[in-house]
Amino acid sequence: MAKDREEVVEIDAKGMARPLGEIAALRMQGRQGRFAVLPSPPHMLVMRKLEGTKGLEARNCLLSGEIRSAGAICDIVGLIGHAGWNGELLVLDRSSGRSLFFDQSHVVGAQSTIKTERLGDVLYRYGILDREQVARCSDATATGALRFGEAAVKFGFVTREKLFSIAARQLEEIFYGVLLVEGGMFYFLDSYEESSLSIRQKLSVPTLIREGVRRMHETRYFRARIPSNQHVPALSSDRLPPQTELAEMCKSIDGARSVADICRIRGQSEFEVCRALFQLVQSGHVIIKPPRLTAKDAVEVCNQAAGLILRELDAMDSGDTVREQLASFAAKGDVYPVLLAGAGPADDGTFDAARVADNVLRINTRDGADAMLSQWLYEYASYALFVARPHLHRGQAAREPGTEETSLSKRLSQRVSAVLEPIAPPATLPGEPKK
């Protein structure tokens, strides 16, 4: 109810309107002026601005209505395309807006306020630009003198031909996003300014609708096996690569790259990649793993494992010796001194997760440092268990003469293995560091 109140306007007996929530107030503040109250059903209020209307604001609204479920807008889009109308279909929900521009049964342009559907993000997700290039283009557009695509071409990041091709992909993504809107309002406004189109395209409305409906149906199946673009596909160890066109997709799967990473590498949309992965999952060639842990989550896993080991060693007065060995291990090589700088460990063997996450960003000598963090932390925890084993053997022999000297070590190893599972690489056992 509180959220609904944010959009409420109260009209008293004298016809005076007063917004009750911030959203309602903001919407009314953005529409200062005089309005004509148009005929409408008793449960609705429709107004049209009278004064100060210029350009786009004066356009007639040929269609409008409420969207109550995903796919409901398909019939409206089909009607616009079939009638050959020229204008802008504006689709709004609580937090975002999309526009599709129509001309004679074709969609010729699209706009979106959703970050992932903006041109910069689309160019990044298709592997055309990196984050630094996106940021540079965004800075160049801050004054309004350049559009994003123009800046990308000016800096030599992309050719005009490639930009035109990606702009068509962006239009398709916005169109399919419109079809998936589950709740909101739509308005079809007669005509539009040609300057609204950054790059003019010409995509058939019937073709877009057919593809959009097919995607809606297929995506339901994909999401059951591939819940998000952050999930990680991995090749099954007991299956040979398929002898089909899907073999090329298998070459992009390394057990560490997420679906989003594969999209960038292959220059394909998420739908195209998920379709191929779904077929590979169905055939048993690929399994889908949960999303990679964040840097802080990976550190917390390592902390939990190190804490288990050191608590056991402290109980037999051997913890300090192992701490010294771990400190020596962490001081060696090119990675650990930078990775763990200023992050500890504390007396309980834990690291400052936030500091380690910051340190990862400073490792410039290796590509994909963030993706490698889990491996580095796993090796550190595995080494801790490795150097702890002799102390565990001696401690158990002293406390329980005649018992199997490795039982304590095995129990602890099993517990540590379970803790480290989220960051463990395939086919590696805890306590056996890589050589």
JOURHU-V134931 format. One record per residue. RES is the residue in three letters. SS is DSSP state (@ for helix, = for strand, . for the rest). PHI is phi in whole degrees, -180 to 180 (none if undefined). D_CENTER is the distance of its C-alpha to the mean C-alpha in whole Angstrom. Layout:
res-><RES/RES>
ss-><SS/SS>
phi-><PHI/PHI>
d_center-><D_CENTER/D_CENTER>
//
This chain:
res-><MET/ALA/LYS/ASP/ARG/GLU/GLU/VAL/VAL/GLU/ILE/ASP/ALA/LYS/GLY/MET/ALA/ARG/PRO/LEU/GLY/GLU/ILE/ALA/ALA/LEU/ARG/MET/GLN/GLY/ARG/GLN/GLY/ARG/PHE/ALA/VAL/LEU/PRO/SER/PRO/PRO/HIS/MET/LEU/VAL/MET/ARG/LYS/LEU/GLU/GLY/THR/LYS/GLY/LEU/GLU/ALA/ARG/ASN/CYS/LEU/LEU/SER/GLY/GLU/ILE/ARG/SER/ALA/GLY/ALA/ILE/CYS/ASP/ILE/VAL/GLY/LEU/ILE/GLY/HIS/ALA/GLY/TRP/ASN/GLY/GLU/LEU/LEU/VAL/LEU/ASP/ARG/SER/SER/GLY/ARG/SER/LEU/PHE/PHE/ASP/GLN/SER/HIS/VAL/VAL/GLY/ALA/GLN/SER/THR/ILE/LYS/THR/GLU/ARG/LEU/GLY/ASP/VAL/LEU/TYR/ARG/TYR/GLY/ILE/LEU/ASP/ARG/GLU/GLN/VAL/ALA/ARG/CYS/SER/ASP/ALA/THR/ALA/THR/GLY/ALA/LEU/ARG/PHE/GLY/GLU/ALA/ALA/VAL/LYS/PHE/GLY/PHE/VAL/THR/ARG/GLU/LYS/LEU/PHE/SER/ILE/ALA/ALA/ARG/GLN/LEU/GLU/GLU/ILE/PHE/TYR/GLY/VAL/LEU/LEU/VAL/GLU/GLY/GLY/MET/PHE/TYR/PHE/LEU/ASP/SER/TYR/GLU/GLU/SER/SER/LEU/SER/ILE/ARG/GLN/LYS/LEU/SER/VAL/PRO/THR/LEU/ILE/ARG/GLU/GLY/VAL/ARG/ARG/MET/HIS/GLU/THR/ARG/TYR/PHE/ARG/ALA/ARG/ILE/PRO/SER/ASN/GLN/HIS/VAL/PRO/ALA/LEU/SER/SER/ASP/ARG/LEU/PRO/PRO/GLN/THR/GLU/LEU/ALA/GLU/MET/CYS/LYS/SER/ILE/ASP/GLY/ALA/ARG/SER/VAL/ALA/ASP/ILE/CYS/ARG/ILE/ARG/GLY/GLN/SER/GLU/PHE/GLU/VAL/CYS/ARG/ALA/LEU/PHE/GLN/LEU/VAL/GLN/SER/GLY/HIS/VAL/ILE/ILE/LYS/PRO/PRO/ARG/LEU/THR/ALA/LYS/ASP/ALA/VAL/GLU/VAL/CYS/ASN/GLN/ALA/ALA/GLY/LEU/ILE/LEU/ARG/GLU/LEU/ASP/ALA/MET/ASP/SER/GLY/ASP/THR/VAL/ARG/GLU/GLN/LEU/ALA/SER/PHE/ALA/ALA/LYS/GLY/ASP/VAL/TYR/PRO/VAL/LEU/LEU/ALA/GLY/ALA/GLY/PRO/ALA/ASP/ASP/GLY/THR/PHE/ASP/ALA/ALA/ARG/VAL/ALA/ASP/ASN/VAL/LEU/ARG/ILE/ASN/THR/ARG/ASP/GLY/ALA/ASP/ALA/MET/LEU/SER/GLN/TRP/LEU/TYR/GLU/TYR/ALA/SER/TYR/ALA/LEU/PHE/VAL/ALA/ARG/PRO/HIS/LEU/HIS/ARG/GLY/GLN/ALA/ALA/ARG/GLU/PRO/GLY/THR/GLU/GLU/THR/SER/LEU/SER/LYS/ARG/LEU/SER/GLN/ARG/VAL/SER/ALA/VAL/LEU/GLU/PRO/ILE/ALA/PRO/PRO/ALA/THR/LEU/PRO/GLY/GLU/PRO/LYS/LYS>
ss-><./@/@/@/@/./././=/=/=/./././././=/=/=/././@/@/@/@/@/@/@/@/./././././=/=/=/=/./././././././=/=/=/=/./././././@/@/@/@/././=/=/=/=/=/=/=/././././././@/@/@/@/@/@/@/@/@/@/./././=/=/=/=/=/=/././././=/=/=/=/=/=/./././=/=/=/=/=/=/=/././@/@/@/./@/@/@/@/@/@/@/./././././@/@/@/@/@/@/@/@/@/@/./././././././@/@/@/@/@/@/@/./././././@/@/@/@/@/@/@/@/@/@/@/@/@/@/@/@/@/@/@/@/././././=/=/=/=/=/=/=/./././@/@/@/././././././=/=/@/@/@/@/@/@/@/@/@/@/@/@/@/@/@/@/@/@/@/@/@/././././././=/=/=/=/./././././././././././@/@/@/@/./././././././=/@/@/@/@/@/@/@/@/./././@/@/@/@/@/@/@/@/@/@/@/@/@/./././=/=/=/=/./././././@/@/@/@/@/@/@/@/@/@/@/@/@/@/@/@/@/@/@/@/././././@/@/@/@/@/@/@/@/@/@/@/@/./././././@/@/@/@/././././=/././././././=/./@/@/@/@/@/@/@/@/././././././././@/@/@/@/@/@/@/@/@/@/@/@/@/@/@/@/@/@/@/@/@/@/@/@/@/@/@/@/@/@/@/./././././././@/@/@/@/@/@/@/@/@/@/@/@/@/@/@/@/@/./././././././././././.>
phi-><none/-61/-67/-64/-62/-60/-105/-88/-119/-102/-112/-87/-64/-92/86/-82/-100/-140/-70/-99/-124/-65/-63/-62/-63/-63/-66/-74/-63/-78/-131/-65/136/-106/-126/-93/-86/-87/-58/-159/-60/-58/-92/-133/-132/-120/-129/-132/-67/-99/-104/72/-81/-137/55/-65/-65/-87/-67/-75/-98/-85/-144/-158/176/-107/-100/-116/-158/-62/89/-64/-79/-56/-64/-67/-62/-62/-63/-61/-67/-65/-76/71/-70/-115/170/-119/-95/-104/-118/-124/-123/-60/-125/-149/-146/-131/-129/-118/-106/-111/-152/52/67/-131/-93/-110/-172/-156/-138/-152/-91/-81/-55/-70/-104/-78/-59/-61/-68/-65/-62/-70/-67/-90/77/-83/-118/-98/-63/-64/-68/-61/-63/-65/-66/-63/-63/-69/-94/-61/-82/86/-75/-126/-83/-60/-62/-63/-65/-62/-70/-59/-80/79/-78/-154/-82/-64/-64/-68/-62/-62/-65/-70/-62/-66/-64/-61/-59/-61/-64/-66/-60/-65/-64/-61/-64/-92/-61/-95/-160/159/-128/-128/-141/-107/-103/-69/67/-168/-82/-60/-67/-69/-94/-71/-139/-82/-112/-156/-113/-66/-63/-58/-66/-64/-65/-59/-66/-64/-65/-61/-65/-60/-69/-69/-62/-59/-73/-59/-66/-67/-106/-126/-62/-156/-80/-97/-71/-116/-78/-137/-74/-70/-74/-103/-128/-78/-55/-68/-93/-138/-65/-72/-61/-65/-63/-60/-67/-91/-99/-125/83/-120/-74/-82/-58/-62/-62/-66/-59/-67/-63/-92/66/-122/-74/-61/-63/-63/-68/-65/-62/-67/-64/-60/-64/-70/-67/-62/-86/85/-83/-136/-117/-109/-100/-61/-59/-62/-69/-70/-57/-66/-63/-63/-65/-64/-63/-61/-60/-64/-67/-63/-63/-60/-67/-70/-64/-66/-71/-63/-66/-117/57/-121/-64/-64/-63/-69/-61/-64/-67/-67/-63/-66/-64/-71/-87/-96/81/-94/-95/-60/-58/-81/-60/-104/-59/70/-104/118/-82/-76/-59/-86/88/-91/-110/-76/-62/-65/-68/-62/-60/-68/-65/-57/-68/-91/-84/-103/-82/-132/-71/66/-59/-63/-67/-86/-57/-58/-65/-62/-69/-63/-64/-63/-66/-66/-66/-59/-69/-62/-77/-80/-58/-60/-68/-65/-62/-67/-65/-70/-63/-73/-83/-131/-58/91/-87/-66/-68/-96/-65/-63/-62/-66/-62/-66/-61/-65/-66/-66/-60/-65/-67/-80/-52/-63/-115/-78/-73/-63/58/-131/-100/-59/88/-125/-63/-68/-99>
d_center-><30/29/26/28/31/28/29/33/36/39/42/46/49/50/47/45/41/39/36/35/31/29/27/30/32/30/30/34/34/32/35/38/41/43/42/44/43/43/44/42/42/43/40/38/39/38/39/39/40/43/44/42/40/39/37/34/35/38/37/38/36/36/34/32/31/29/26/26/24/21/23/26/26/26/30/30/28/31/34/33/32/36/38/36/36/35/32/29/27/25/23/22/20/20/18/17/19/20/23/24/27/30/33/35/33/31/27/28/25/22/20/17/16/13/11/9/12/14/16/15/11/12/15/12/10/14/15/17/17/15/14/18/19/16/18/21/21/20/23/25/24/25/28/28/30/27/25/21/22/26/25/23/26/28/27/27/23/24/27/27/28/24/23/25/23/19/20/21/18/17/19/19/15/16/19/17/15/19/20/18/18/20/22/23/26/27/29/31/33/35/35/33/33/33/31/28/27/26/26/28/27/29/27/29/29/30/28/25/25/26/23/21/23/23/19/19/22/20/16/18/19/16/14/17/17/13/12/8/6/6/10/13/16/19/22/25/28/31/30/31/28/29/32/30/27/24/26/24/21/22/23/19/18/19/18/16/13/10/10/8/10/13/12/13/16/17/16/15/13/11/14/16/15/14/18/19/18/19/22/22/21/24/27/26/25/21/20/17/16/14/11/12/14/13/16/18/17/19/22/22/23/25/27/28/29/31/32/34/36/37/38/40/42/43/45/47/47/45/42/43/44/40/39/41/40/36/37/39/36/33/35/35/33/31/28/29/31/28/26/28/30/31/28/31/32/34/37/35/33/30/28/26/22/21/24/23/19/21/23/20/19/23/23/24/26/23/20/17/19/16/16/19/20/20/23/24/24/25/28/29/30/31/34/35/35/37/40/40/42/45/45/44/47/50/49/49/52/54/53/53/56/56/53/50/49/46/45/43/41/40/39/37/35/34/33/31/30/28/27/25/24/20/20/23/23/25/29/29/31/31/34/35/33/32/35>
//
